[in-house]
């Protein structure tokens, strides 16, 4: 194989192309860092990709908790899929993620590239759990088999989104596997004695009704489930989508034994399908498999240790941290140890009353100073990991880590320094990018919108006035709608305006529309789950709008009748919640957002408007 002579230099190296890695890389690039996303598979998306086909779950509990859906980059990707993939094609989701990365000029994507070694001053003996003193990563080395090349990467900051914590492990970062003892964090569900048990892995399948008998013969190597009693607590039948409880491997090493786990899961998958087809009446005579996975959907392996370890109580008590950068809300979801071999119910769900927040201190290594992490290898106990491991939560962690790495590049500081001196800047950057940080209320000193007098063509009710557009909360929270909504009869003639007492120079407008966070918007291959998913883009979203201003000093300046409005930005057939428009600077004291068409029959509705001067 050929070898690169000089390392490819970047500000931020993101390793792992699941939802955490995709969001981390895009966020870093959008904040000005030169970033690389290195993925060892041919497609992006991790457990949501066409290779595994799990739907993206998160804090909204798949529709069970209203208005908790993750926004930011995760919402952008979901809405893109809703607009372009009504056929629910798994490979289209792969394409959407690939396009999103390729669209960023500051981001280079390296698929089929496996990082196999690195240089780190914190590394202990390779293959042991021994770690050195605090150190830093200086170089990554990967092999891209598809091009027969060795690639060297140098970066100021590295974000481990591998899921397995592989980069942290190679670098000598402190980590944990298995279950902590109850005495360590006083977690109610933890065992009395620590052990190596982990959540297992699964293989999914898809099938369909062919309208005629479709025989199936069990391979001789597949497991045999003769009766219903062989699959206790596991409802099953003819189905278009497989069963997550076809799970195994948590009692062995989910990394070093991954190939054996895959082989055993195939035996269980075909054994379950044989049972459905041939062992009793499951309504499956005309059904046949159309796809099954070869890449195990992994739930747990290494967890890299940060300055803070999230624990079970933080989830159940809806913890709020001063360094909040993301949030979660999926139940503490602990699967039966032993997976399908365990006759107990396949999972124990600890439902949460409210969302909890994720502190930045769990997203950077406690002993490798330039290493951040996001996703299921973030710093959490085994019990808390039962909630944080789901992909939408991983995604918002990824956006936070990528934004933080870019800010570290800008400030010339380490991640730990952000916690101590720049946390408000990090949180403000995330809020500007449409991330929700429960319990965090910040005034944006650069936002000109709150300094203006705000008016609207109409409003639907007392608590739905245009002043809500600058209250800093861009979603319903409790009984507060936090939105401006126009009267229902204003279609095509709806507007909101901003007027400043003196002319201001503006070059950027950020708009936050309503994509109905109470609805479920995600790609799924499960027809039962799909009954909860909105068909296409939510109709509450604005489809066509115009952003216009009156230029200071123009012939019509000051003439309220006949004043000349200049179009600064516009969009037709919009399907996104959050839109950022940058344009040549204009000096004005009047700005208007005119909404011309909604996607459905709903009244015009918005959550936020932010206005910025150039070069902030």
Number of C-alpha atoms within 10 A of each C-alpha: 9 10 12 12 9 10 14 14 16 19 21 28 31 33 31 34 30 27 32 35 35 31 31 39 36 28 28 30 25 18 18 17 25 21 31 27 24 27 27 20 17 13 20 26 28 27 21 22 23 18 25 22 27 25 19 23 22 27 28 23 18 22 20 13 20 18 18 25 27 25 23 21 24 25 24 19 20 22 22 19 23 23 17 16 17 12 9 16 15 19 14 16 26 19 16 19 23 18 11 16 22 14 11 16 13 19 24 19 19 19 20 18 25 20 23 13 17 19 15 21 17 22 26 18 11 13 9 11 16 14 22 18 13 16 19 22 25 17 18 24 18 21 21 19 14 10 11 11 15 19 21 20 20 21 21 21 27 32 30 32 35 25 29 23 26 24 26 31 23 25 28 29 31 22 20 18 18 21 19 22 17 15 13 12 15 14 19 12 14 19 13 15 11 15 13 14 21 25 27 28 24 30 28 25 22 18 16 16 18 11 9 9 12 14 12 15 10 17 12 10 12 19 19 19 18 15 11 15 10 15 18 14 14 16 9 15 16 20 22 18 23 26 18 16 21 21 31 27 27 24 16 17 19 25 15 9 11 17 13 14 25 21 14 17 26 23 18 24 24 23 21 26 25 20 24 22 24 18 15 13 12 14 13 20 19 15 22 21 18 12 14 19 19 16 18 24 22 24 22 25 25 24 28 33 26 26 16 17 20 26 19 24 16 18 31 19 13 18 19 19 17 14 21 25 30 26 29 29 27 29 23 24 20 20 23 22 21 20 24 25 16 15 16 17 14 22 15 14 14 17 15 20 13 18 23 26 24 30 24 28 25 23 33 30 28 22 22 26 19 24 27 29 34 35 33 30 28 33 31 26 25 29 23 23 26 26 26 32 25 25 25 27 29 32 30 32 33 36 30 29 35 35 29 32 37 27 23 24 21 13 12 11 15 19 25 21 13 21 17 10 10 17 19 19 15 24 25 20 18 22 21 18 21 25 24 24 21 20 13 18 13 14 12 17 9 12 19 20 22 21 13 17 14 21 16 19 14 20 22 16 11 6 15 22 19 29 18 22 24 23 17 20 23 24 26 17 13 9 6 12 16 25 26 27 25 26 18 14 12 16 17 14 14 24 22 22 20 22 19 17 10 11 15 17 17 22 18 22 23 19 20 24 25 23 25 20 20 17 20 25 26 22 25 19 18 17 12 12 16 16 10 14 18 15 14 17 24 23 19 20 26 29 20 18 21 17 22 19 24 22 22 18 11 13 10 15 16 15 10 8 7 9 15 17 17 14 13 22 17 15 15 12 14 18 26 23 24 22 17 13 14 14 12 9 15 20 17 20 21 22 25 21 23 21 24 19 22 22 17 14 11 17 21 32 25 27 28 26 26 20 21 20 17 14 7 8
